[in-house]
Amino acid sequence: MPDNRCITSCAETKNFIAPGINTQDVFDGLIGFYALTGCDTVSSFSSKGKWRPLQLVIKNQKYVQAMKEIGKQWVVTEEMFIAIGVCFSHVWKERYKCE
């Protein structure tokens, strides 16, 4: 089985963040992104990778904010739920096409 792993540095990720989106917010949201996408062995994006979904997230302030808010509170707000749903709908339906 070929090794298709890819490690992306924070410095490289920073280059893809859309203008106007706070870099620290993106980095704070990585744990939420990881919580939703799963680990590398049991991923909700199995065989799809995480880099392309992450590129979608870091180009939209609502998505970044939703990822950042995951885990800060026990209650998922309706706004957060909708933002996460829309984000991952884009990932699946638009085949990783960034906005």
N, CA, C and O of each residue as an XYZ file, in Angstrom:
396
protein
N       0.849     -1.176      0.000
C       0.000      0.000      0.000
C       0.896      1.242      0.000
O       1.775      1.355      0.855
N       0.698      2.168     -0.930
C       1.553      3.354     -1.000
C       1.300      4.283      0.182
O       0.199      4.343      0.730
N       2.332      4.990      0.549
C       2.239      5.939      1.649
C       1.906      7.307      1.071
O       2.770      7.972      0.498
N       0.659      7.725      1.220
C       0.202      8.999      0.662
C       0.079     10.091      1.710
O      -0.611     11.088      1.496
N       0.746      9.909      2.841
C       0.634     10.899      3.905
C       1.264     12.221      3.493
O       2.249     12.267      2.757
N       0.672     13.272      3.984
C       1.175     14.612      3.715
C       1.111     15.409      5.021
O       0.076     15.451      5.686
N       2.199     16.017      5.364
C       2.235     16.863      6.554
C       2.347     18.301      6.089
O       3.244     18.649      5.321
N       1.439     19.126      6.552
C       1.424     20.536      6.173
C       1.768     21.368      7.393
O       1.163     21.209      8.453
N       2.722     22.238      7.243
C       3.136     23.083      8.361
C       2.163     24.240      8.551
O       1.427     24.609      7.636
N       2.172     24.800      9.746
C       1.329     25.971     10.024
C       1.756     27.140      9.147
O       0.919     27.922      8.696
N       3.058     27.260      8.905
C       3.553     28.351      8.056
C       2.982     28.234      6.643
O       2.605     29.236      6.035
N       2.922     27.005      6.127
C       2.361     26.795      4.797
C       0.859     27.044      4.795
O       0.326     27.656      3.869
N       0.185     26.575      5.823
C      -1.258     26.780      5.934
C      -1.585     28.267      5.956
O      -2.567     28.703      5.355
N      -0.764     29.036      6.647
C      -0.977     30.479      6.772
C      -1.055     31.152      5.399
O      -1.770     32.141      5.234
N      -0.336     30.630      4.427
C      -0.319     31.216      3.082
C      -1.645     31.051      2.340
O      -1.890     31.747      1.355
N      -2.493     30.146      2.798
C      -3.758     29.858      2.113
C      -4.962     30.519      2.777
O      -6.070     30.450      2.246
N      -4.768     31.151      3.915
C      -5.874     31.788      4.630
C      -6.358     33.001      3.838
O      -5.558     33.823      3.391
N      -7.653     33.101      3.674
C      -8.240     34.195      2.902
C      -7.974     35.533      3.594
O      -7.913     35.603      4.821
N      -7.817     36.590      2.800
C      -7.632     37.927      3.378
C      -8.809     38.287      4.286
O      -9.964     38.007      3.966
N      -8.500     38.902      5.406
C      -9.531     39.325      6.344
C      -9.847     38.302      7.416
O     -10.572     38.610      8.362
N      -9.317     37.085      7.294
C      -9.544     36.058      8.305
C      -8.331     36.014      9.225
O      -7.191     35.908      8.772
N      -8.596     36.096     10.514
C      -7.544     36.127     11.517
C      -6.809     34.786     11.574
O      -7.424     33.736     11.757
N      -5.498     34.838     11.416
C      -4.675     33.624     11.417
C      -4.809     32.853     12.722
O      -4.899     31.625     12.710
N      -4.823     33.562     13.850
C      -4.931     32.887     15.142
C      -6.277     32.184     15.278
O      -6.351     31.115     15.884
N      -7.346     32.765     14.723
C      -8.648     32.105     14.741
C      -8.596     30.777     13.980
O      -9.173     29.780     14.416
N      -7.904     30.774     12.844
C      -7.762     29.538     12.064
C      -7.040     28.489     12.898
O      -7.487     27.345     12.983
N      -5.923     28.873     13.516
C      -5.153     27.912     14.296
C      -5.933     27.444     15.524
O      -5.830     26.282     15.916
N      -6.711     28.339     16.131
C      -7.554     27.949     17.267
C      -8.651     26.980     16.827
O      -9.107     26.155     17.619
N      -9.069     27.078     15.581
C     -10.123     26.218     15.064
C      -9.655     24.858     14.577
O     -10.479     24.006     14.244
N      -8.355     24.640     14.531
C      -7.854     23.359     14.033
C      -8.317     22.179     14.881
O      -8.567     21.098     14.347
N      -8.435     22.371     16.188
C      -8.879     21.267     17.044
C     -10.337     20.906     16.740
O     -10.706     19.732     16.758
N     -11.155     21.911     16.462
C     -12.544     21.651     16.074
C     -12.618     20.953     14.725
O     -13.418     20.038     14.528
N     -11.783     21.392     13.807
C     -11.712     20.754     12.487
C     -11.320     19.287     12.644
O     -11.911     18.410     12.014
N     -10.339     19.030     13.470
C      -9.884     17.662     13.711
C     -10.989     16.829     14.359
O     -11.173     15.659     14.022
N     -11.722     17.440     15.290
C     -12.807     16.722     15.967
C     -13.879     16.278     14.964
O     -14.452     15.198     15.110
N     -14.146     17.090     13.967
C     -15.183     16.759     12.982
C     -14.694     15.839     11.870
O     -15.469     15.042     11.341
N     -13.440     15.939     11.517
C     -12.950     15.139     10.400
C     -12.397     13.796     10.843
O     -12.194     12.913     10.010
N     -12.151     13.621     12.123
C     -11.673     12.341     12.631
C     -10.177     12.181     12.539
O      -9.472     13.029     11.992
N      -9.707     11.081     13.082
C      -8.270     10.805     13.040
C      -7.900     10.237     11.672
O      -8.770     10.025     10.827
N      -6.647      9.999     11.464
C      -6.177      9.536     10.157
C      -6.593      8.105      9.833
O      -6.668      7.733      8.662
N      -6.863      7.303     10.853
C      -7.200      5.912     10.585
C      -8.703      5.672     10.473
O      -9.129      4.736      9.798
N      -9.505      6.501     11.123
C     -10.961      6.382     11.052
C     -11.503      7.772     10.758
O     -12.016      8.452     11.647
N     -11.388      8.174      9.536
C     -11.730      9.538      9.167
C     -13.095      9.614      8.509
O     -13.480      8.743      7.729
N     -13.819     10.678      8.841
C     -15.087     10.902      8.157
C     -14.838     11.300      6.702
O     -15.754     11.303      5.880
N     -13.591     11.633      6.402
C     -13.187     11.945      5.036
C     -12.229     10.887      4.520
O     -11.260     11.190      3.824
N     -12.514      9.644      4.872
C     -11.668      8.531      4.471
C     -11.401      8.573      2.972
O     -12.321      8.714      2.166
N     -10.154      8.450      2.620
C      -9.680      8.471      1.230
C      -9.858      9.824      0.557
O      -9.682      9.935     -0.656
N     -10.197     10.830      1.305
C     -10.384     12.156      0.738
C      -9.329     13.132      1.242
O      -9.090     14.163      0.614
N      -8.697     12.817      2.367
C      -7.704     13.717      2.925
C      -8.334     14.817      3.745
O      -9.556     14.926      3.842
N      -7.493     15.619      4.325
C      -7.964     16.734      5.151
C      -7.541     18.081      4.592
O      -8.115     19.112      4.942
N      -6.553     18.075      3.738
C      -6.031     19.344      3.248
C      -7.075     20.102      2.436
O      -7.254     21.303      2.639
N      -7.755     19.440      1.537
C      -8.752     20.147      0.722
C      -9.941     20.629      1.550
O     -10.366     21.770      1.364
N     -10.498     19.830      2.449
C     -11.549     20.383      3.307
C     -11.047     21.553      4.147
O     -11.780     22.518      4.365
N      -9.802     21.476      4.620
C      -9.251     22.585      5.401
C      -9.137     23.841      4.548
O      -9.380     24.946      5.034
N      -8.771     23.682      3.286
C      -8.695     24.847      2.402
C     -10.053     25.522      2.264
O     -10.126     26.748      2.192
N     -11.117     24.751      2.228
C     -12.464     25.311      2.173
C     -12.760     26.094      3.445
O     -13.289     27.204      3.393
N     -12.418     25.511      4.578
C     -12.698     26.155      5.868
C     -11.967     27.480      6.001
O     -12.566     28.471      6.420
N     -10.679     27.522      5.653
C      -9.881     28.729      5.903
C     -10.147     29.848      4.904
O      -9.477     30.880      4.927
N     -11.111     29.645      4.040
C     -11.506     30.700      3.112
C     -12.860     31.314      3.462
O     -13.377     32.155      2.726
N     -13.431     30.889      4.591
C     -14.749     31.384      4.971
C     -14.779     31.679      6.473
O     -14.584     30.780      7.290
N     -15.022     32.927      6.825
C     -14.991     33.360      8.229
C     -16.004     32.604      9.086
O     -15.704     32.270     10.232
N     -17.191     32.329      8.561
C     -18.200     31.594      9.335
C     -17.726     30.186      9.668
O     -17.954     29.691     10.771
N     -17.074     29.553      8.719
C     -16.562     28.202      8.958
C     -15.441     28.220      9.989
O     -15.384     27.368     10.877
N     -14.554     29.198      9.861
C     -13.449     29.325     10.824
C     -14.016     29.535     12.221
O     -13.565     28.899     13.173
N     -14.990     30.412     12.351
C     -15.582     30.698     13.657
C     -16.266     29.463     14.239
O     -16.160     29.196     15.436
N     -16.970     28.711     13.387
C     -17.646     27.496     13.859
C     -16.628     26.476     14.372
O     -16.838     25.870     15.423
N     -15.537     26.282     13.644
C     -14.499     25.339     14.084
C     -13.873     25.798     15.395
O     -13.556     24.985     16.263
N     -13.700     27.102     15.527
C     -13.100     27.670     16.738
C     -14.014     27.479     17.951
O     -13.530     27.284     19.065
N     -15.312     27.534     17.742
C     -16.267     27.446     18.842
C     -16.498     26.014     19.344
O     -16.947     25.808     20.471
N     -16.185     25.035     18.496
C     -16.388     23.636     18.911
C     -15.536     23.358     20.146
O     -14.335     23.628     20.163
N     -16.164     22.827     21.151
C     -15.443     22.476     22.372
C     -15.369     23.580     23.405
O     -14.938     23.336     24.532
N     -15.776     24.783     23.054
C     -15.759     25.879     24.030
C     -16.953     25.815     24.967
O     -16.921     26.376     26.063
N     -17.989     25.143     24.542
C     -19.198     25.069     25.348
C     -19.878     23.722     25.135
O     -19.617     23.039     24.144
N     -20.729     23.351     26.044
C     -21.430     22.074     25.954
C     -22.593     22.123     24.982
O     -23.015     21.089     24.463
N     -23.106     23.299     24.735
C     -24.276     23.460     23.875
C     -23.829     23.906     22.489
O     -23.016     24.820     22.353
N     -24.361     23.260     21.474
C     -24.093     23.665     20.097
C     -25.210     24.623     19.697
O     -26.382     24.247     19.669
N     -24.840     25.853     19.390
C     -25.849     26.839     19.005
C     -26.387     26.508     17.611
O     -25.741     25.805     16.835
N     -27.556     27.018     17.315
C     -28.148     26.785     16.001
C     -27.263     27.371     14.910
O     -27.095     26.764     13.853
N     -26.695     28.555     15.163
C     -25.813     29.194     14.181
C     -24.582     28.326     13.893
O     -24.179     28.168     12.740
N     -23.990     27.764     14.960
C     -22.827     26.894     14.795
C     -23.205     25.631     14.027
O     -22.477     25.206     13.129
N     -24.335     25.036     14.375
C     -24.803     23.815     13.724
C     -25.010     24.045     12.229
O     -24.614     23.216     11.409
N     -25.624     25.157     11.883
C     -25.880     25.482     10.477
C     -24.568     25.719      9.737
O     -24.381     25.218      8.628
N     -23.657     26.483     10.347
C     -22.369     26.775      9.698
C     -21.579     25.498      9.430
O     -20.997     25.342      8.357
N     -21.557     24.593     10.393
C     -20.837     23.326     10.217
C     -21.508     22.481      9.136
O     -20.831     21.892      8.294
N     -22.832     22.424      9.162
C     -23.563     21.661      8.155
C     -23.330     22.183      6.749
O     -23.109     21.406      5.821
N     -23.379     23.495      6.592
C     -23.158     24.100      5.276
C     -21.722     23.854      4.823
O     -21.479     23.526      3.662
N     -20.777     24.013      5.739
C     -19.364     23.802      5.418
C     -19.131     22.397      4.871
O     -18.542     22.232      3.802
N     -19.591     21.390      5.600
C     -19.321     20.029      5.172
C     -20.210     19.586      4.018
O     -19.876     18.633      3.315
N     -21.331     20.259      3.814
C     -22.115     20.019      2.599
C     -21.316     20.470      1.386
O     -21.311     19.803      0.351
N     -20.639     21.609      1.521
C     -19.792     22.086      0.424
C     -18.665     21.104      0.144
O     -18.325     20.855     -1.012
N     -18.097     20.557      1.184
C     -17.002     19.605      0.999
C     -17.469     18.412      0.179
O     -16.782     17.983     -0.748
N     -18.634     17.877      0.517
C     -19.116     16.676     -0.176
C     -19.736     16.986     -1.524
O     -19.476     16.269     -2.490
N     -20.542     18.021     -1.624
C     -21.287     18.287     -2.856
C     -20.455     18.968     -3.929
O     -20.648     18.705     -5.117
N     -19.545     19.828     -3.538
C     -18.795     20.588     -4.531
C     -17.411     20.016     -4.773
O     -16.585     20.629     -5.450
N     -17.162     18.842     -4.218
C     -15.891     18.147     -4.443
C     -14.699     19.048     -4.141
O     -13.737     19.115     -4.907
N     -14.787     19.741     -3.003
C     -13.693     20.557     -2.471
C     -13.476     21.865     -3.206
O     -12.421     22.484     -3.067
N     -14.436     22.287     -3.970
C     -14.306     23.579     -4.654
C     -14.400     24.680     -3.607
O     -15.402     24.781     -2.899
N     -13.372     25.497     -3.509
C     -13.349     26.587     -2.514
C     -14.160     27.762     -3.027
O     -14.232     28.025     -4.228
N     -14.769     28.463     -2.075
C     -15.553     29.648     -2.444
C     -14.630     30.811     -2.783
O     -15.102     31.897     -3.118
